[in-house]
């Protein structure tokens, strides 16, 4: 009955980190691909992330930076680029026959953290 709530044991084994890319902060888990805002790195290339704010390893040891952790660099691999869902902006003024619709699709980069 309570087997679906046994996520506490698995939570102790997850390695994650909080990083800063393009002036935005992301919580990333190691081994899982995730989307960030568009980077100017080609697909299948590796790059270094040196702005690590917090790091938690699989032994529940947490390192917190002030503001960044010294001598901590993550190696990430770019898996590809993609576009997000369309965002529509509609503005109007009542009784003035003024209607404008604008739309855009944000671009994302999928990356994977390979090593610390």
N, C-alpha and C positions, 0 to 999 in steps of 0.2 A: 504494500500500500504506500509506503513512504520511500520506495526505491527511486522515484523520480526526483526526490529532493536531496540525494546524496552527491551534491556537487561540491561540498566542503572539502572532501578529501582530494579531489582533482585540482581544487583551487590552489593548493600548496605547491603544486609542481609546475605552475605556469610561470615562465620567465617573461617579463614585460618591461617596457621602458617608456618614458615620456620624453619625446624629442621635440626640437623646434626646427621647422623647415619653412622657408618663405614667410617668416614672422607669424607662423601659426603653430600651435602645439598639438601633437598627436600622441595618443597612447597606442603603442604597437606591441604585439605579441610576436615572439620569435617563431619562425616557421610558418607564419600565416601571411599571405599577401594582403596588402591594404592599399587604399586609394588616398593620394595626396593631391594637392593642387598641382597644376602643370609645371614640370621641371624641364630645364633645357638640357637634358641628358638623353642620348640616343638609347633605343631599346637594346637589351642584352649587354649593357655596359655597367660597370661597377663604379660606385662613388662612395666617399667617406662622409659620415655624419659626425661632427664633433660637438654639436650643441645638444648634449644629453643632460636633461634636467633631473631625472630620477631613473634609477636602475634597480630592478628586483630580480635576483637570480632564483634558481630552483630550490635553494636551501633557505628561503625566506629571509635572506640578508638584503637589506635595503640601503642603497647609497643615495643620498640627496645632495645635490650640488648647490653652490651659492654663487651665482645662479646656475653655473654649469659644473659638471663633474670634471675635474682635471684628469688628464691622461686617459680619458675614456673616448674611444672612437668606435663607431659601428660601421660595418661594411654592408652596403645595400646594393641590390641588383635591380635594374629597371626591367620589368617584365613587358611593359608596353604602355601605350597611350589609349585613352578612350574618352568618349563624351558622355556627359550626364544627361538627365532628363531635361527637357525644355522648360525653362522658366519664363512664364508670360507675365507681363506687366500691363495692366489696363488702367488707364486714367480717363476721367470724364468730368465734365462740369454740367450740373443739372440745368436744364432749360436753355442751354446755349448751343446745342448741336455740336459739342466738342467731344470727340472720342478718339483715343490713340491706343493702339496695341503695339507693344514691343515684345520681342522675344529673344532669348539667347540660350545657348547650350554651353555650360561650363566644361572645360577640358580638365581631365584628370590623368595622373600617371600612376600606374600600379607598380609598387615596389615590394621587395622581399628582403628582410634582414637575414644576412648569411652568417656573419661572425662578429664577435665582440673584440 
